[in-house]
């Protein structure tokens, strides 16, 4: 069974940072490209970033480019996202995704 467990969210002030993690199991993580997506309150699911199976060729949505950094540790079966310079509009539940599968999310709230 594929499991994707996101963590690391929290409440931060504008301009703050967090590191999100996603622990993966139930599939060959090192052979899978992975994606972060997020859903803000009342909005549709939004693509944030993606990374290839070997950690190369990261891609980002324009809204987060230069502020977010996706990475992975295949030895630990874990996907990461460093989120910097957070803005109030970054408030959302963040999920990691393998293909069309996504697990539980982690809530990021940005407020002063």
C-alpha positions as CSV (number, residue, x, y, z in Angstrom):
1,X,0.0,0.0,0.0
2,X,1.4,3.4,-1.0
3,X,1.7,5.8,1.9
4,X,2.7,9.4,1.8
5,X,2.9,11.1,5.2
6,X,3.6,14.9,5.1
7,X,4.8,16.8,8.1
8,X,6.6,20.0,9.1
9,X,3.8,22.6,8.6
10,X,3.0,25.2,11.2
11,X,2.3,28.8,11.9
12,X,4.9,31.3,10.8
13,X,5.1,35.0,10.4
14,X,5.4,36.6,7.0
15,X,8.9,36.2,5.7
16,X,9.4,33.0,7.8
17,X,10.6,29.6,6.7
18,X,9.7,26.0,7.2
19,X,10.9,22.6,5.9
20,X,8.2,20.2,4.9
21,X,8.9,16.5,4.8
22,X,7.1,13.6,3.2
23,X,7.8,10.1,4.3
24,X,7.0,7.6,1.5
25,X,6.5,3.8,1.7
26,X,4.9,1.0,-0.2
27,X,6.6,1.7,-3.5
28,X,10.1,2.1,-5.0
29,X,10.6,5.7,-4.0
30,X,14.0,6.0,-5.7
31,X,12.4,5.2,-9.0
32,X,9.6,7.7,-8.8
33,X,9.3,11.3,-9.7
34,X,7.5,13.2,-7.0
35,X,5.4,16.4,-6.7
36,X,4.3,18.8,-4.1
37,X,0.8,20.3,-4.5
38,X,-1.2,22.5,-2.1
39,X,-4.8,23.6,-1.6
40,X,-5.6,26.9,-0.1
41,X,-8.9,27.4,1.7
42,X,-11.8,27.5,-0.8
43,X,-9.5,27.0,-3.8
44,X,-8.5,24.3,-6.1
45,X,-5.5,22.0,-5.8
46,X,-2.4,23.8,-7.1
47,X,0.8,22.4,-8.5
48,X,3.8,23.7,-6.5
49,X,6.9,21.8,-7.5
50,X,8.3,18.5,-8.8
51,X,11.5,16.5,-8.9
52,X,12.8,13.6,-10.9
53,X,13.6,10.2,-9.4
54,X,17.3,11.0,-9.0
55,X,16.7,14.5,-7.7
56,X,17.5,16.3,-10.9
57,X,15.5,18.8,-13.0
58,X,13.3,20.4,-10.3
59,X,10.5,22.5,-11.5
60,X,8.4,25.1,-9.8
61,X,5.2,27.0,-10.2
62,X,5.9,30.7,-10.9
63,X,4.2,31.7,-7.7
64,X,6.9,29.9,-5.6
65,X,10.0,30.1,-7.9
66,X,13.0,31.5,-6.0
67,X,11.3,30.9,-2.6
68,X,10.7,27.2,-2.5
69,X,13.3,24.4,-2.9
70,X,12.3,20.8,-3.5
71,X,14.7,18.0,-2.7
72,X,14.8,14.3,-1.8
73,X,16.8,11.7,0.0
74,X,16.3,8.4,-1.7
75,X,18.2,6.5,1.1
76,X,15.5,7.7,3.6
77,X,12.5,7.5,1.2
78,X,11.8,11.1,2.0
79,X,10.8,14.1,-0.1
80,X,11.4,17.6,1.2
81,X,10.4,21.2,0.4
82,X,12.1,24.1,1.9
83,X,9.7,27.1,1.9
84,X,11.2,30.5,2.5
85,X,10.0,34.1,2.4
86,X,6.5,32.9,3.2
87,X,3.5,35.1,2.3
88,X,0.0,35.1,3.7
89,X,-1.2,33.7,0.3
90,X,1.0,30.6,0.9
91,X,-1.4,29.5,3.6
92,X,-2.6,26.0,2.4
93,X,-2.5,22.3,3.1
94,X,0.6,21.0,1.4
95,X,0.6,17.4,0.0
96,X,3.2,15.3,-1.6
97,X,2.1,13.2,-4.6
98,X,3.2,10.2,-6.6
99,X,1.3,10.3,-9.9
100,X,-2.3,10.8,-8.9
101,X,-1.8,9.5,-5.4
102,X,-1.5,11.8,-2.5
103,X,-1.5,11.2,1.2
104,X,-2.3,13.4,4.2
105,X,-1.2,16.9,4.1
106,X,0.5,19.4,6.4
107,X,-1.0,22.8,7.1
108,X,1.1,25.9,6.5
109,X,-0.3,29.1,8.0
110,X,1.3,32.5,7.5
111,X,0.1,35.2,9.8
112,X,1.5,38.0,11.9
